[in-house]
Amino acid sequence: MKNRILLFAAGTILLAISAVSCNCSKEVTISKDVLMDKIKGGWAAQTIGCTYGGPTEFRYRSVMIPDSVEIAWPDNYVHTTMIYNKNLYDDVYMDLTFVKVFDEYGLDAPVDSFATAFANAGYNLWHANQQARYNILHGIMPPESGHWLNNPHADDIDFQIEADYAGLMAPGMVDAACYYSDGIGHIMNYGDGWYGGVYVAAMYSLAFVYNDVNTIVTEALRAIPEESRYYKCMQDVIRWHAENPSDWKATWQLVEDNYGQDIGCPGGVFNPYNIDAVINSAYILIGLLYGEEDFEKTLEISTRCGQDSDCNPASAAGILATMQGYSNIPPKFLEPLKAAEDLEFAYTGMSLNQTYQMSYDQALKVVAEYGGKVGENDVTVKMRKIRPVRLEQGFEGLVPQGNYEFKRVFADTASTFEFDGKAVVLCGRYKKNDWSLLVDYVARIEVTLDGEVQPIVEFPCCSRGRLEQIWFNYQLEPGHHTVSVRVLNPEKEAWIESSSYLVYD
């Protein structure tokens, strides 16, 4: 597949890019037909990947999906899933939130416009996204909304699964892909969580101009600071593949052994569950490298790696199909997709066919904005030297020390726990007799730390506005601490129940 030349029905050579690359400035000319074919490929394959891996999402945690487990692909699968399991496509409808803001406000739309659209959208969110939504609705705007001191999920996968837009609107222009990843990526993430989106966007961007997966994954990594944990993991995966190119399971095990311990997400620390961007990005790479540019093999391997097994094949397949084009997606997967291309994704009012055109129009604008030329039949892209984005690492100096059971139902009398450490996260949730009631109830939680009352925590009962954990503080003085918690406005029909507290030393 290396040095492959894309040919279309008329026999006209539309694009030929050597797999040999140099990290320097250059110009590349792409036919408009090829540009659209690649953009369509990225969006279509992302949708296919979500559908393909959806049934196994987080059902296999820190274990591979066994070969004995069939990954089904029944007829009319995409169409049926888009109708009856709309929330599966959070990868896509989150992306489309940002695409629509660019369409409405232009390429220079302020980050607050993306944050506001995101925070007020009708869909449910989880992890870094949900904490960011809570932060924004409580006046903590980006980049603080995604910063690890304000978001325990800052290293999670959230922006990684939503960054496709940035690469697809910046064909061949990694500098532009990084720029359009910065403000939006820091709405919900920081550090490794942000790098996951930057790297995915950079791979999409380079998939427009290189016809070799190895080149794409290696060149795109130049956008990530070498000092970061994220970079070191991706570099290791690339090296392990080179050393053992025929056994993806061996590389999977090396990733698990060396990078399998989450330190941020409270639900993942000391648990096999891992939604961290680093390990899930590694699974994208394993799928791309060991998939050998075969669409179905790439899907299957990135899915069988486990954990976020719908998002990872969606990213891997999206990057591969951007490189190879929509027209080269195997009919087994493309035909079921075509039956769904006019269906609207939940909460967006947009179909795939509308997305293809909107994303294409934005790509033309970015080409012109970044010094390229848009002609009648083709575009000339100015590729610039790839430089790493700034270095930032979350949870620095913090090592998880223990996760301690603390099952309490909070009331107007205080519940207390003590610990030795320099950071703590108190985990818990609402319980209700009737979930249709008290949707507007917001508990006001008073936390006292070492005798000093902390800012009141508003804990909405409504799922869309919820907190992902009850309370956290990552900036304690090392030593012994006492925490007391009570609810200032308790409600008999909706109570808050803690489960445990996570301590860092």
C-alpha positions as CSV (number, residue, x, y, z in Angstrom):
1,M,0.0,0.0,0.0
2,K,3.0,2.4,0.3
3,N,3.4,5.1,-2.3
4,R,-0.1,4.2,-3.4
5,I,-1.7,6.4,-6.1
6,L,-5.4,7.0,-5.8
7,L,-7.2,6.4,-9.1
8,F,-10.9,7.2,-9.9
9,A,-13.2,5.9,-12.6
10,A,-12.1,8.3,-15.3
11,G,-8.6,7.2,-14.8
12,T,-7.3,10.6,-13.8
13,I,-4.6,10.7,-11.3
14,L,-5.9,13.0,-8.6
15,L,-3.4,12.7,-5.8
16,A,0.0,11.0,-5.4
17,I,2.0,11.6,-2.2
18,S,5.1,9.6,-1.4
19,A,5.2,7.8,2.0
20,V,8.7,9.4,2.4
21,S,8.3,12.6,4.5
22,C,10.3,15.4,5.8
23,N,9.4,17.7,8.6
24,C,9.6,20.8,6.6
25,S,7.4,23.4,4.8
26,K,6.0,22.3,1.4
27,E,3.0,22.6,-0.8
28,V,0.6,19.8,-1.7
29,T,-2.1,20.0,-4.3
30,I,-5.3,17.9,-3.8
31,S,-8.2,17.5,-6.2
32,K,-11.4,18.8,-4.7
33,D,-13.1,15.5,-5.5
34,V,-10.4,13.7,-3.5
35,L,-10.7,16.2,-0.7
36,M,-14.4,15.6,-0.4
37,D,-13.9,11.8,-0.7
38,K,-11.5,11.9,2.2
39,I,-13.6,14.1,4.4
40,K,-16.6,11.8,3.8
41,G,-14.4,8.9,4.6
42,G,-13.4,10.3,8.0
43,W,-17.0,11.0,9.1
44,A,-18.4,7.8,7.6
45,A,-15.8,5.6,9.2
46,Q,-16.1,7.3,12.6
47,T,-19.8,6.4,12.5
48,I,-19.1,2.9,11.4
49,G,-16.6,2.4,14.2
50,C,-19.0,3.6,16.9
51,T,-21.6,1.2,15.6
52,Y,-19.2,-1.7,15.3
53,G,-17.7,-1.4,18.8
54,G,-20.8,-0.2,20.6
55,P,-22.0,-3.5,22.1
56,T,-18.6,-4.1,23.8
57,E,-18.0,-0.6,25.2
58,F,-16.2,-0.9,28.6
59,R,-17.4,-4.5,29.0
60,Y,-13.8,-5.7,28.7
61,R,-11.6,-3.7,31.1
62,S,-7.9,-4.4,31.2
63,V,-8.5,-7.5,29.2
64,M,-8.6,-8.1,25.5
65,I,-11.9,-9.2,23.9
66,P,-11.3,-12.9,23.3
67,D,-11.3,-14.2,19.7
68,S,-14.2,-16.5,20.7
69,V,-16.4,-13.4,21.2
70,E,-18.0,-12.6,17.8
71,I,-18.3,-8.9,16.8
72,A,-21.5,-8.9,14.8
73,W,-22.2,-6.7,11.8
74,P,-25.8,-7.5,10.8
75,D,-27.6,-6.0,7.8
76,N,-28.9,-2.5,8.2
77,Y,-26.9,-2.2,11.4
78,V,-26.0,1.5,11.2
79,H,-29.6,2.6,10.3
80,T,-31.1,0.5,13.2
81,T,-28.6,1.7,15.7
82,M,-29.0,5.4,14.8
83,I,-32.7,5.1,15.4
84,Y,-32.8,2.9,18.6
85,N,-29.5,3.7,20.3
86,K,-29.0,7.4,19.5
87,N,-26.8,8.1,22.5
88,L,-24.1,5.7,21.2
89,Y,-22.9,8.4,18.8
90,D,-21.6,10.8,21.4
91,D,-18.3,10.8,19.5
92,V,-20.1,12.3,16.5
93,Y,-22.7,14.6,18.0
94,M,-20.1,16.1,20.2
95,D,-17.9,16.8,17.2
96,L,-20.9,18.3,15.4
97,T,-21.6,20.7,18.2
98,F,-18.2,22.3,17.4
99,V,-18.7,22.1,13.6
100,K,-22.0,23.9,13.9
101,V,-20.4,26.7,16.0
102,F,-17.7,27.2,13.3
103,D,-20.5,27.3,10.7
104,E,-22.5,29.9,12.6
105,Y,-19.7,32.1,13.9
106,G,-16.8,31.5,11.6
107,L,-13.3,30.2,12.1
108,D,-12.4,32.8,14.7
109,A,-15.4,32.0,16.9
110,P,-14.5,32.6,20.6
111,V,-14.0,29.6,22.8
112,D,-16.8,30.7,25.0
113,S,-19.3,30.2,22.1
114,F,-18.2,26.5,21.9
115,A,-18.3,26.2,25.7
116,T,-21.8,27.6,25.9
117,A,-23.1,25.4,23.1
118,F,-21.6,22.4,24.7
119,A,-22.8,23.1,28.2
120,N,-26.4,23.8,27.2
121,A,-26.8,21.0,24.6
122,G,-29.5,18.4,25.2
123,Y,-27.3,15.4,25.4
124,N,-26.1,13.6,28.5
125,L,-22.4,13.8,29.2
126,W,-19.9,11.8,31.3
127,H,-16.5,12.2,32.9
128,A,-14.4,15.2,31.8
129,N,-17.2,16.5,29.6
130,Q,-19.8,16.4,32.4
131,Q,-17.4,18.0,34.9
132,A,-16.7,20.7,32.3
133,R,-20.4,21.2,31.8
134,Y,-20.9,21.6,35.5
135,N,-18.0,24.0,35.8
136,I,-19.2,26.2,32.9
137,L,-22.8,26.3,34.2
138,H,-21.3,27.4,37.6
139,G,-19.1,30.2,36.0
140,I,-15.8,28.3,35.6
141,M,-15.0,28.9,31.9
142,P,-12.3,27.4,29.7
143,P,-9.5,26.8,30.1
144,E,-10.1,26.5,33.8
145,S,-13.1,24.2,33.2
146,G,-10.8,21.5,31.9
147,H,-7.9,22.1,34.2
148,W,-7.0,19.1,36.5
149,L,-7.4,21.3,39.6
150,N,-11.0,21.8,38.6
151,N,-11.7,18.6,36.8
152,P,-10.7,15.1,38.2
153,H,-11.2,13.7,34.7
154,A,-8.8,16.0,32.9
155,D,-6.7,13.1,31.6
156,D,-9.8,11.1,30.3
157,I,-10.6,10.3,26.7
158,D,-13.2,13.0,26.2
159,F,-11.5,15.4,23.8
160,Q,-9.8,12.6,22.1
161,I,-13.1,11.2,20.8
162,E,-14.3,14.7,19.8
163,A,-11.3,16.0,18.0
164,D,-12.0,14.6,14.5
165,Y,-13.4,17.9,13.4
166,A,-10.0,19.6,13.9
167,G,-8.1,17.3,11.6
168,L,-10.9,17.1,9.0
169,M,-11.1,20.9,8.7
170,A,-7.3,21.2,8.4
171,P,-6.2,18.9,5.5
172,G,-2.4,18.6,5.6
173,M,-2.1,21.5,8.0
174,V,-1.1,20.1,11.4
175,D,-0.5,23.6,12.7
176,A,-4.1,24.5,12.0
177,A,-5.4,21.2,13.5
178,C,-3.4,22.0,16.7
179,Y,-4.8,25.5,16.8
180,Y,-8.4,24.4,16.4
181,S,-7.8,21.8,19.1
182,D,-6.5,24.2,21.7
183,G,-9.3,26.3,23.0
184,I,-12.0,23.6,22.5
185,G,-9.8,20.8,23.9
186,H,-9.3,22.8,27.1
187,I,-13.0,23.1,27.7
188,M,-12.9,19.6,29.1
189,N,-9.4,18.4,29.3
190,Y,-5.8,19.2,30.1
191,G,-2.4,17.6,29.7
192,D,-2.6,14.0,28.4
193,G,-6.3,14.3,28.0
194,W,-5.7,17.3,25.6
195,Y,-2.8,15.5,23.9
196,G,-5.2,12.7,22.9
197,G,-7.2,15.0,20.9
198,V,-4.2,16.9,19.4
199,Y,-2.7,13.6,18.3
200,V,-5.9,12.3,16.7
201,A,-6.5,15.6,14.9
202,A,-2.9,15.6,13.7
203,M,-3.3,12.1,12.3
204,Y,-6.5,13.0,10.5
205,S,-4.8,16.1,9.1
206,L,-1.8,14.1,7.7
207,A,-4.1,11.4,6.3
208,F,-5.0,13.9,3.6
209,V,-1.4,14.0,2.3
210,Y,0.3,10.7,3.1
211,N,-0.7,7.2,1.9
212,D,1.1,5.2,4.6
213,V,-0.2,4.6,8.2
214,N,3.4,4.3,9.6
215,T,4.3,7.8,8.3
216,I,1.0,9.3,9.6
217,V,1.4,8.0,13.1
218,T,5.1,8.9,13.3
219,E,4.8,12.4,11.8
220,A,1.7,13.3,13.8
221,L,3.6,12.5,17.0
222,R,5.8,15.5,16.4
223,A,2.9,17.6,17.6
224,I,3.2,16.2,21.1
225,P,5.9,17.3,23.6
226,E,8.5,14.5,24.0
227,E,8.6,15.1,27.8
228,S,5.0,14.1,28.2
229,R,3.8,10.7,29.4
230,Y,1.5,10.6,26.4
231,Y,4.3,11.0,23.9
232,K,6.4,8.2,25.6
233,C,3.5,5.8,25.4
234,M,2.8,6.4,21.7
235,Q,6.5,6.2,20.9
236,D,6.7,2.9,22.8
237,V,3.8,1.5,20.8
238,I,5.4,2.5,17.5
239,R,8.7,0.9,18.6
240,W,7.0,-2.3,19.9
241,H,5.2,-2.7,16.6
242,A,8.5,-2.3,14.7
243,E,10.1,-4.9,17.0
244,N,7.2,-7.3,16.7
245,P,5.0,-6.4,13.7
246,S,3.0,-9.7,13.7
247,D,1.6,-9.9,17.3
248,W,-0.6,-7.1,18.3
249,K,-1.5,-9.0,21.5
250,A,2.1,-8.8,22.7
251,T,2.1,-5.1,22.2
252,W,-1.2,-4.8,24.0
253,Q,0.3,-6.6,27.0
254,L,3.3,-4.2,27.1
255,V,0.9,-1.2,27.0
256,E,-1.1,-2.7,29.9
257,D,2.1,-3.5,31.9
258,N,3.6,-0.1,31.5
259,Y,0.7,2.3,31.1
260,G,-2.3,0.5,32.6
261,Q,-2.6,2.4,35.9
262,D,-4.9,5.4,35.9
263,I,-4.2,8.1,38.4
264,G,-6.9,10.7,37.5
265,C,-10.4,9.4,36.9
266,P,-11.7,8.5,40.4
267,G,-13.6,5.5,38.9
268,G,-10.5,4.2,37.3
269,V,-7.9,4.5,40.0
270,F,-7.2,1.0,41.5
271,N,-9.7,-0.5,39.1
272,P,-9.5,-2.3,35.8
273,Y,-11.7,0.3,34.3
274,N,-9.5,2.8,32.3
275,I,-10.9,5.7,30.4
276,D,-7.5,7.5,30.4
277,A,-6.5,9.0,27.1
278,V,-3.1,7.5,27.1
279,I,-4.1,3.9,27.1
280,N,-7.0,4.4,24.7
281,S,-4.9,6.3,22.3
282,A,-2.4,3.3,22.4
283,Y,-5.3,1.1,21.3
284,I,-6.0,3.4,18.4
285,L,-2.4,3.0,17.4
286,I,-2.4,-0.7,17.8
287,G,-5.4,-0.9,15.5
288,L,-3.8,1.3,12.9
289,L,-0.4,-0.3,12.9
290,Y,-1.4,-3.9,13.1
291,G,-4.4,-3.4,10.9
292,E,-2.0,-3.2,7.9
293,E,-4.3,-0.6,6.2
294,D,-7.1,-3.2,6.0
295,F,-10.3,-1.5,7.1
296,E,-12.0,-4.5,8.8
297,K,-8.8,-5.7,10.5
298,T,-8.2,-2.2,11.8
299,L,-11.7,-2.0,13.2
300,E,-11.5,-5.4,14.8
301,I,-8.1,-5.0,16.5
302,S,-8.8,-1.6,17.9
303,T,-12.1,-3.0,19.2
304,R,-10.6,-6.1,20.7
305,C,-8.2,-4.0,22.7
306,G,-11.1,-3.4,25.0
307,Q,-11.9,-0.4,27.3
308,D,-13.6,2.3,25.2
309,S,-14.1,-0.1,22.4
310,D,-16.5,2.0,20.3
311,C,-14.5,5.3,20.4
312,N,-11.1,3.7,19.6
313,P,-12.2,1.9,16.5
314,A,-14.1,5.0,15.5
315,S,-10.9,7.1,15.6
316,A,-8.7,4.4,14.0
317,A,-11.2,3.7,11.1
318,G,-11.8,7.5,10.7
319,I,-8.1,8.2,10.2
320,L,-7.7,5.2,7.9
321,A,-10.7,6.1,5.8
322,T,-9.5,9.7,5.5
323,M,-6.3,8.3,4.1
324,Q,-8.0,5.9,1.7
325,G,-11.2,7.8,1.0
326,Y,-14.9,7.1,1.4
327,S,-15.0,5.3,-2.0
328,N,-12.5,2.7,-0.7
329,I,-14.5,1.7,2.4
330,P,-15.4,-1.9,1.9
331,P,-19.0,-2.4,0.7
332,K,-19.7,-4.6,3.7
333,F,-19.5,-1.5,5.9
334,L,-20.3,1.3,3.4
335,E,-23.6,0.0,2.1
336,P,-25.3,-0.2,5.6
337,L,-23.9,3.3,6.3
338,K,-25.4,4.7,3.1
339,A,-28.9,3.7,4.3
340,A,-28.4,6.0,7.3
341,E,-26.7,9.1,5.7
342,D,-29.9,11.2,5.7
343,L,-30.8,10.3,9.4
344,E,-30.1,13.1,11.9
345,F,-27.8,12.5,14.7
346,A,-29.5,13.0,18.0
347,Y,-29.4,16.6,19.4
348,T,-27.8,18.0,16.3
349,G,-30.4,18.4,13.5
350,M,-27.6,17.2,11.2
351,S,-27.2,14.1,9.0
352,L,-24.1,12.7,7.6
353,N,-24.8,14.1,4.2
354,Q,-25.1,17.6,5.7
355,T,-22.0,17.0,7.8
356,Y,-19.9,16.0,4.7
357,Q,-20.7,19.3,3.0
358,M,-20.3,21.5,6.1
359,S,-17.0,20.0,6.9
360,Y,-15.8,20.3,3.3
361,D,-16.8,24.0,3.2
362,Q,-14.9,24.6,6.4
363,A,-11.8,22.8,5.1
364,L,-11.7,25.1,2.1
365,K,-11.9,28.2,4.4
366,V,-9.0,26.8,6.5
367,V,-6.9,26.1,3.4
368,A,-7.3,29.8,2.4
369,E,-6.8,31.1,5.9
370,Y,-3.5,29.2,6.3
371,G,-2.0,30.5,3.1
372,G,-3.1,27.9,0.6
373,K,-5.0,28.3,-2.7
374,V,-8.5,27.2,-3.5
375,G,-8.9,26.7,-7.3
376,E,-11.8,25.7,-9.5
377,N,-10.9,22.0,-9.4
378,D,-8.2,21.6,-6.7
379,V,-6.7,23.1,-3.6
380,T,-3.1,23.7,-2.8
381,V,-2.3,23.2,0.9
382,K,0.6,24.9,2.7
383,M,2.2,22.3,5.0
384,R,4.4,23.8,7.6
385,K,7.0,22.2,9.9
386,I,5.3,20.3,12.7
387,R,6.1,21.7,16.1
388,P,5.0,20.3,19.5
389,V,2.3,22.1,21.4
390,R,3.1,23.3,24.9
391,L,4.0,20.9,27.7
392,E,1.4,20.5,30.4
393,Q,0.9,17.5,32.7
394,G,-1.9,17.1,35.2
395,F,-1.8,15.5,38.6
396,E,1.9,16.3,39.0
397,G,3.4,15.1,42.2
398,L,0.3,13.1,43.1
399,V,0.4,9.3,43.6
400,P,-2.8,7.4,44.5
401,Q,-2.3,6.0,48.0
402,G,-5.6,4.3,48.7
403,N,-9.4,4.2,47.9
404,Y,-11.2,3.8,51.2
405,E,-14.8,2.7,51.7
406,F,-17.0,5.4,53.2
407,K,-20.7,4.6,52.8
408,R,-22.8,7.3,54.3
409,V,-26.2,8.9,53.5
410,F,-25.6,12.6,54.1
411,A,-28.1,14.7,56.1
412,D,-28.1,17.9,58.0
413,T,-25.8,16.3,60.6
414,A,-22.2,16.0,59.7
415,S,-20.4,12.8,58.6
416,T,-16.7,12.8,59.1
417,F,-13.6,10.9,57.8
418,E,-9.9,11.4,58.4
419,F,-6.9,10.6,56.2
420,D,-3.2,11.3,55.7
421,G,-2.3,12.7,52.3
422,K,-2.1,15.8,50.1
423,A,-5.2,15.3,47.8
424,V,-8.6,13.7,48.2
425,V,-11.7,12.9,46.1
426,L,-15.0,12.1,47.8
427,C,-17.1,9.8,45.5
428,G,-20.9,9.3,45.7
429,R,-24.2,9.8,43.9
430,Y,-27.8,10.7,44.3
431,K,-30.4,8.1,45.1
432,K,-34.1,8.7,44.7
433,N,-37.4,6.9,45.3
434,D,-38.8,8.3,42.1
435,W,-36.5,9.7,39.4
436,S,-39.3,11.6,37.8
437,L,-39.6,13.8,40.8
438,L,-37.3,16.6,42.2
439,V,-35.6,17.2,38.9
440,D,-35.0,20.8,39.9
441,Y,-33.7,20.0,43.4
442,V,-30.1,21.2,44.1
443,A,-28.5,20.0,47.3
444,R,-26.3,22.5,49.0
445,I,-23.4,20.6,50.6
446,E,-21.2,22.1,53.3
447,V,-17.7,20.6,53.5
448,T,-15.5,21.4,56.4
449,L,-11.8,20.8,56.0
450,D,-9.7,20.8,59.1
451,G,-12.2,23.0,60.8
452,E,-12.5,25.5,58.0
453,V,-15.7,25.7,56.0
454,Q,-15.1,25.3,52.2
455,P,-17.1,26.9,49.4
456,I,-20.6,25.4,49.2
457,V,-21.0,22.6,46.7
458,E,-24.1,22.7,44.6
459,F,-25.1,19.1,43.8
460,P,-27.9,19.1,41.2
461,C,-30.3,16.2,41.2
462,C,-30.9,16.5,37.4
463,S,-28.6,14.1,35.5
464,R,-27.6,16.7,32.9
465,G,-26.4,19.1,35.6
466,R,-24.9,16.5,38.0
467,L,-21.4,16.4,39.5
468,E,-19.4,13.3,38.7
469,Q,-18.1,13.2,42.3
470,I,-19.2,15.0,45.5
471,W,-16.1,17.0,46.4
472,F,-12.3,17.1,45.7
473,N,-9.2,19.0,46.6
474,Y,-5.8,18.5,45.0
475,Q,-3.9,21.2,46.8
476,L,-3.7,20.1,50.4
477,E,-0.7,20.5,52.6
478,P,0.8,17.0,53.1
479,G,-0.3,15.5,56.5
480,H,-3.3,14.5,58.5
481,H,-6.7,16.0,57.5
482,T,-10.3,15.8,58.8
483,V,-13.3,16.3,56.4
484,S,-16.9,16.7,57.6
485,V,-19.8,16.8,55.2
486,R,-23.4,17.8,55.7
487,V,-26.4,18.8,53.5
488,L,-27.8,22.2,54.3
489,N,-31.2,21.5,52.6
490,P,-31.8,17.8,52.8
491,E,-34.7,16.2,50.9
492,K,-36.4,13.0,52.0
493,E,-37.1,11.8,48.5
494,A,-33.6,12.4,47.1
495,W,-30.6,11.7,49.2
496,I,-26.8,11.8,48.5
497,E,-24.9,8.6,49.3
498,S,-21.1,8.5,49.4
499,S,-19.2,5.4,48.4
500,S,-15.5,6.0,49.1
501,Y,-12.8,8.6,49.2
502,L,-9.6,8.4,47.1
503,V,-6.4,9.7,48.8
504,Y,-3.2,10.8,47.1
505,D,0.2,11.0,48.7
